[in-house]
Amino acid sequence: MTPEAPFIELRTDAFTQPTDEMIDLVRSMGYVYSDLARECPLTDELEALGAEMVGMEASILCPSGTLSNLLGLLTLGRPGSEVIVEADAHIYNRERGGISAIAQLVPRPVRGRRGVLTPEDIQPYIRHEPQARVVNPKWQWSILISRTSLVCIENPHNGVGNMVWNVEQTRAICKLAHSVGAAVFIDGARLLNSAVALNVPASELASPADGIALGLAKGLAAPVGSLFCGSREVVERARTLRQMLGGSMHRPAWLSAAGIIALKKMPERLRIDHENARLLAEQLGEIPGVKVDLEQVQTNTVLFEVTDASWTTETLVNALAERKIRIGSRGDRLFRVVTHHAIGEAQIGSFVSALRTILSSKR
């Protein structure tokens, strides 16, 4: 059985433990084959399953979502060109600058509304050939202008509490980008959360784009892994780049076996995580001095603010840690809690009770 956590883990679903079924299956496996030699049937099965779920032709297993995102940038963008990203996007803010240092792209951050960009938001920032051929007072001459080769979106958007992009919003961005010759890449670390929240197939959210990184190791609970999905031609180029970047694996069968369970059995569990997040948000909202925007609770993530200025982020996080409860911070007295399969009503009740007690101690 999965060992019981020594604390209540609410910081992120990235720390989710594998399920008992995943652990039991891995323990029972016999000989494992090399994926580097293209001989691993479990990895082949996982990649085919992931590609089918998001409506793409093919996929490739990566050890992290950061690498999947990097493969998307490298295969769909062009060195020296611009990539439009939402200003709070993970791929721009939290991946150590690989977007520029490795992919050689120039990020063009655009502020969306709660992480979602509209065609009207990005239209003024798209630079493409018909515009570049005109002497423009703003951009001067064609030779000076870096063209837009890629638009990146994040669904759901981690930086704003994992709020979702719906099908129509995704299609609108893809239609505009494709009309000017730019590709679209989706950071889908939690895409299945969005699909569950909207009650639509994941393929409807992903297939309008040219590539997607599909996470396996957040709420889906696989121990490691992300799938970079796209056309067969793009994925084969990504396979070479994965090797160059040190991301290929000889024996990923254990990870692939857990990933198959994650994709086949865990999406419905996400629905429970969402219900628990809503329950948690409602109970937090009943605590004096705590502000929660319930409209922002769309998946498994809750952002809340403590209004008492005598508290600092560090002191409150530490006070809860002393009670074996771990939460995340997102700014000055702004906090994040995330539900997953190890968080149920009992853990929610313990956290809310502890927070209520801690905050009342200063009143």
C-alpha positions as semicolon CSV with decimal commas, in nm:
position;residue;x (nm);y (nm);z (nm)
1;M;0,000;0,000;0,000
2;T;0,098;0,361;-0,051
3;P;0,263;0,486;0,272
4;E;0,050;0,735;0,462
5;A;0,188;1,088;0,435
6;P;0,339;1,227;0,756
7;F;0,150;1,554;0,693
8;I;-0,147;1,693;0,501
9;E;-0,003;1,792;0,164
10;L;-0,194;2,082;0,008
11;R;0,088;2,273;-0,163
12;T;0,047;2,112;-0,505
13;D;-0,084;1,802;-0,679
14;A;0,269;1,762;-0,820
15;F;0,349;1,589;-0,489
16;T;0,067;1,336;-0,532
17;Q;0,174;0,981;-0,446
18;P;0,120;0,693;-0,692
19;T;-0,190;0,482;-0,630
20;D;-0,178;0,133;-0,478
21;E;-0,269;-0,014;-0,817
22;M;0,028;0,157;-0,982
23;I;0,269;0,035;-0,715
24;D;0,135;-0,322;-0,721
25;L;0,158;-0,338;-1,100
26;V;0,515;-0,213;-1,107
27;R;0,617;-0,463;-0,841
28;S;0,469;-0,749;-1,044
29;M;0,637;-0,662;-1,374
30;G;0,891;-0,891;-1,530
31;Y;1,150;-0,811;-1,795
32;V;1,144;-0,449;-1,913
33;Y;1,249;-0,340;-2,261
34;S;1,436;-0,037;-2,392
35;D;1,238;0,256;-2,524
36;L;1,556;0,406;-2,667
37;A;1,572;0,101;-2,894
38;R;1,197;0,140;-2,964
39;E;1,129;-0,203;-2,811
40;C;0,908;-0,118;-2,509
41;P;0,546;-0,223;-2,570
42;L;0,417;-0,048;-2,258
43;T;0,567;0,285;-2,366
44;D;0,424;0,237;-2,714
45;E;0,082;0,171;-2,558
46;L;0,103;0,476;-2,334
47;E;0,208;0,705;-2,617
48;A;-0,069;0,577;-2,845
49;L;-0,327;0,617;-2,569
50;G;-0,219;0,971;-2,487
51;A;-0,217;1,080;-2,850
52;E;-0,566;0,939;-2,903
53;M;-0,703;1,112;-2,593
54;V;-0,593;1,456;-2,716
55;G;-0,673;1,399;-3,083
56;M;-0,314;1,401;-3,206
57;E;-0,133;1,159;-3,438
58;A;0,150;1,064;-3,203
59;S;0,317;1,134;-2,871
60;I;0,648;1,081;-2,696
61;L;0,712;1,014;-2,326
62;C;0,921;1,272;-2,139
63;P;1,043;1,262;-1,778
64;S;0,897;1,606;-1,702
65;G;0,645;1,862;-1,819
66;T;0,924;2,115;-1,855
67;L;1,092;1,895;-2,115
68;S;0,761;1,838;-2,296
69;N;0,708;2,214;-2,307
70;L;1,062;2,267;-2,431
71;L;1,006;2,015;-2,711
72;G;0,695;2,208;-2,810
73;L;0,893;2,531;-2,829
74;L;1,178;2,371;-3,024
75;T;0,964;2,188;-3,279
76;L;0,692;2,446;-3,338
77;G;0,881;2,773;-3,299
78;R;1,162;2,915;-3,512
79;P;1,487;3,042;-3,357
80;G;1,493;3,420;-3,340
81;S;1,118;3,453;-3,380
82;E;0,863;3,568;-3,124
83;V;0,636;3,347;-2,916
84;I;0,325;3,501;-2,762
85;V;0,262;3,384;-2,405
86;E;0,019;3,487;-2,134
87;A;0,204;3,708;-1,886
88;D;0,167;3,466;-1,594
89;A;0,233;3,149;-1,796
90;H;0,441;2,872;-1,641
91;I;0,641;2,825;-1,962
92;Y;0,750;3,191;-1,938
93;N;0,790;3,242;-1,563
94;R;0,880;2,908;-1,406
95;E;1,100;2,708;-1,643
96;R;1,438;2,876;-1,592
97;G;1,429;3,072;-1,916
98;G;1,452;2,769;-2,144
99;I;1,215;2,948;-2,381
100;S;1,507;3,178;-2,471
101;A;1,823;3,003;-2,354
102;I;1,751;2,673;-2,530
103;A;1,462;2,727;-2,773
104;Q;1,609;3,065;-2,884
105;L;1,268;3,229;-2,895
106;V;1,179;3,584;-2,798
107;P;0,884;3,577;-2,556
108;R;0,612;3,836;-2,608
109;P;0,406;3,833;-2,284
110;V;0,047;3,949;-2,312
111;R;-0,182;3,997;-2,013
112;G;-0,503;3,796;-2,038
113;R;-0,813;3,786;-1,822
114;R;-0,754;3,526;-1,553
115;G;-0,503;3,352;-1,774
116;V;-0,719;3,339;-2,086
117;L;-0,619;3,525;-2,402
118;T;-0,863;3,637;-2,670
119;P;-0,787;3,716;-3,035
120;E;-0,836;4,083;-2,948
121;D;-0,568;4,052;-2,680
122;I;-0,299;3,912;-2,907
123;Q;-0,386;4,068;-3,243
124;P;-0,183;4,388;-3,177
125;Y;0,125;4,180;-3,092
126;I;0,127;3,944;-3,389
127;R;0,398;4,024;-3,641
128;H;0,371;3,850;-3,976
129;E;0,475;3,898;-4,334
130;P;0,192;4,115;-4,475
131;Q;0,247;4,364;-4,193
132;A;0,625;4,343;-4,219
133;R;0,626;4,435;-4,587
134;V;0,471;4,772;-4,509
135;V;0,677;5,060;-4,376
136;N;0,508;5,096;-4,040
137;P;0,563;5,398;-3,813
138;K;0,560;5,170;-3,511
139;W;0,790;4,895;-3,637
140;Q;0,994;5,087;-3,895
141;W;1,132;4,848;-4,162
142;S;1,067;4,485;-4,238
143;I;1,424;4,369;-4,176
144;L;1,409;4,484;-3,814
145;I;1,103;4,284;-3,717
146;S;1,110;3,945;-3,548
147;R;0,810;3,748;-3,678
148;T;0,558;3,562;-3,462
149;S;0,602;3,188;-3,512
150;L;0,417;3,049;-3,210
151;V;0,141;3,119;-2,960
152;C;0,148;2,930;-2,630
153;I;-0,153;2,882;-2,406
154;E;-0,183;2,707;-2,071
155;N;-0,496;2,505;-1,995
156;P;-0,583;2,518;-1,713
157;H;-0,374;2,821;-1,618
158;N;-0,168;2,744;-1,309
159;G;-0,072;3,105;-1,235
160;V;-0,432;3,212;-1,171
161;G;-0,556;2,910;-0,977
162;N;-0,588;2,659;-1,262
163;M;-0,876;2,831;-1,435
164;V;-0,985;2,670;-1,760
165;W;-0,988;2,764;-2,126
166;N;-1,306;2,640;-2,293
167;V;-1,329;2,491;-2,641
168;E;-1,443;2,812;-2,809
169;Q;-1,163;3,019;-2,655
170;T;-0,903;2,767;-2,768
171;R;-1,040;2,747;-3,122
172;A;-1,049;3,125;-3,154
173;I;-0,680;3,161;-3,068
174;C;-0,585;2,873;-3,298
175;K;-0,784;3,019;-3,587
176;L;-0,611;3,356;-3,557
177;A;-0,262;3,209;-3,516
178;H;-0,301;2,971;-3,809
179;S;-0,434;3,252;-4,030
180;V;-0,097;3,427;-4,004
181;G;0,118;3,114;-4,029
182;A;0,189;3,074;-3,658
183;A;0,158;2,748;-3,468
184;V;-0,015;2,696;-3,132
185;F;0,122;2,495;-2,842
186;I;-0,070;2,406;-2,524
187;D;0,092;2,355;-2,187
188;G;-0,155;2,091;-2,071
189;A;0,004;1,981;-1,744
190;R;-0,351;1,953;-1,605
191;L;-0,551;1,944;-1,929
192;L;-0,766;1,655;-1,808
193;N;-0,875;1,870;-1,514
194;S;-1,010;2,120;-1,767
195;A;-1,179;1,846;-1,967
196;V;-1,347;1,710;-1,653
197;A;-1,450;2,060;-1,537
198;L;-1,608;2,137;-1,874
199;N;-1,741;1,783;-1,924
200;V;-1,589;1,761;-2,273
201;P;-1,341;1,516;-2,430
202;A;-0,980;1,627;-2,392
203;S;-0,945;1,608;-2,770
204;E;-1,185;1,900;-2,814
205;L;-0,957;2,118;-2,607
206;A;-0,631;1,999;-2,761
207;S;-0,681;1,902;-3,125
208;P;-0,721;2,258;-3,263
209;A;-0,357;2,321;-3,160
210;D;-0,038;2,189;-3,321
211;G;0,112;2,035;-3,010
212;I;0,046;1,980;-2,643
213;A;0,230;1,868;-2,331
214;L;-0,006;1,630;-2,148
215;G;0,089;1,583;-1,783
216;L;0,068;1,243;-1,614
217;A;0,214;1,323;-1,273
218;K;-0,016;1,585;-1,120
219;G;-0,363;1,478;-1,010
220;L;-0,341;1,171;-1,233
221;A;-0,084;1,043;-0,981
222;A;0,171;0,877;-1,208
223;P;0,511;0,899;-1,035
224;V;0,681;1,069;-1,330
225;G;0,599;1,175;-1,679
226;S;0,451;1,396;-1,946
227;L;0,360;1,325;-2,308
228;F;0,452;1,564;-2,586
229;C;0,183;1,515;-2,851
230;G;0,158;1,637;-3,207
231;S;0,176;1,523;-3,568
232;R;0,393;1,220;-3,649
233;E;0,647;1,443;-3,821
234;V;0,670;1,683;-3,528
235;V;0,695;1,402;-3,272
236;E;0,976;1,231;-3,464
237;R;1,171;1,556;-3,462
238;A;1,099;1,581;-3,091
239;R;1,239;1,231;-3,041
240;T;1,577;1,344;-3,171
241;L;1,567;1,658;-2,958
242;R;1,470;1,458;-2,648
243;Q;1,784;1,249;-2,694
244;M;1,995;1,560;-2,741
245;L;1,860;1,706;-2,418
246;G;1,915;1,390;-2,216
247;G;1,550;1,298;-2,180
248;S;1,547;0,955;-2,346
249;M;1,515;0,650;-2,121
250;H;1,624;0,289;-2,173
251;R;1,380;0,136;-1,924
252;P;1,072;0,355;-1,873
253;A;0,833;0,058;-1,865
254;W;0,758;0,107;-1,494
255;L;0,671;0,470;-1,558
256;S;0,469;0,381;-1,868
257;A;0,268;0,117;-1,682
258;A;0,175;0,373;-1,415
259;G;0,101;0,629;-1,686
260;I;-0,147;0,395;-1,854
261;I;-0,336;0,356;-1,527
262;A;-0,321;0,734;-1,483
263;L;-0,487;0,796;-1,819
264;K;-0,739;0,513;-1,803
265;K;-0,855;0,530;-1,442
266;M;-0,765;0,861;-1,280
267;P;-0,958;1,120;-1,487
268;E;-1,283;1,038;-1,308
269;R;-1,104;1,079;-0,976
270;L;-1,032;1,438;-1,081
271;R;-1,403;1,507;-1,055
272;I;-1,386;1,421;-0,684
273;D;-1,081;1,646;-0,646
274;H;-1,281;1,933;-0,796
275;E;-1,572;1,871;-0,561
276;N;-1,333;1,868;-0,267
277;A;-1,175;2,195;-0,382
278;R;-1,518;2,355;-0,391
279;L;-1,597;2,222;-0,043
280;L;-1,263;2,352;0,084
281;A;-1,319;2,695;-0,070
282;E;-1,665;2,727;0,081
283;Q;-1,539;2,635;0,426
284;L;-1,245;2,876;0,399
285;G;-1,488;3,152;0,307
286;E;-1,665;3,105;0,639
287;I;-1,350;3,188;0,840
288;P;-1,336;3,554;0,952
289;G;-1,046;3,733;0,785
290;V;-1,022;3,493;0,488
291;K;-1,123;3,598;0,135
292;V;-1,198;3,342;-0,136
293;D;-1,324;3,408;-0,488
294;L;-1,549;3,109;-0,556
295;E;-1,567;3,195;-0,929
296;Q;-1,197;3,117;-0,946
297;V;-1,245;2,762;-0,814
298;Q;-1,293;2,573;-1,139
299;T;-1,069;2,270;-1,093
300;N;-0,872;2,138;-0,794
301;T;-0,710;2,462;-0,683
302;V;-0,816;2,724;-0,429
303;L;-0,653;3,064;-0,382
304;F;-0,730;3,251;-0,063
305;E;-0,618;3,573;0,101
306;V;-0,570;3,645;0,470
307;T;-0,670;4,006;0,532
308;D;-0,509;4,054;0,876
309;A;-0,190;4,250;0,803
310;S;-0,030;4,128;1,126
311;W;0,025;3,795;0,952
312;T;0,299;3,743;0,696
313;T;0,304;3,470;0,438
314;E;0,597;3,303;0,609
315;T;0,451;3,308;0,959
316;L;0,121;3,155;0,854
317;V;0,284;2,885;0,641
318;N;0,513;2,799;0,932
319;A;0,229;2,797;1,184
320;L;0,041;2,542;0,975
321;A;0,357;2,339;0,913
322;E;0,396;2,302;1,290
323;R;0,056;2,129;1,279
324;K;0,175;1,903;0,996
325;I;-0,021;2,088;0,728
326;R;0,160;2,220;0,422
327;I;0,016;2,492;0,199
328;G;0,157;2,699;-0,086
329;S;0,206;3,075;-0,106
330;R;0,139;3,300;-0,402
331;G;0,225;3,645;-0,272
332;D;0,174;3,873;0,028
333;R;-0,079;3,685;0,245
334;L;-0,206;3,506;-0,068
335;F;-0,206;3,128;-0,048
336;R;-0,279;2,826;-0,264
337;V;-0,415;2,486;-0,168
338;V;-0,460;2,198;-0,414
339;T;-0,666;1,884;-0,376
340;H;-0,569;1,537;-0,502
341;H;-0,645;1,173;-0,427
342;A;-0,486;1,188;-0,079
343;I;-0,711;1,478;0,025
344;G;-1,064;1,401;0,142
345;E;-1,317;1,552;0,377
346;A;-1,116;1,452;0,685
347;Q;-0,802;1,632;0,565
348;I;-1,006;1,934;0,459
349;G;-1,172;1,949;0,799
350;S;-0,838;1,928;0,980
351;F;-0,689;2,208;0,770
352;V;-0,987;2,443;0,802
353;S;-1,006;2,385;1,177
354;A;-0,633;2,450;1,220
355;L;-0,644;2,767;1,011
356;R;-0,945;2,896;1,203
357;T;-0,768;2,834;1,534
358;I;-0,442;2,995;1,420
359;L;-0,609;3,309;1,284
360;S;-0,831;3,352;1,591
361;S;-0,525;3,345;1,816
362;K;-0,437;3,702;1,713
363;R;-0,781;3,848;1,751
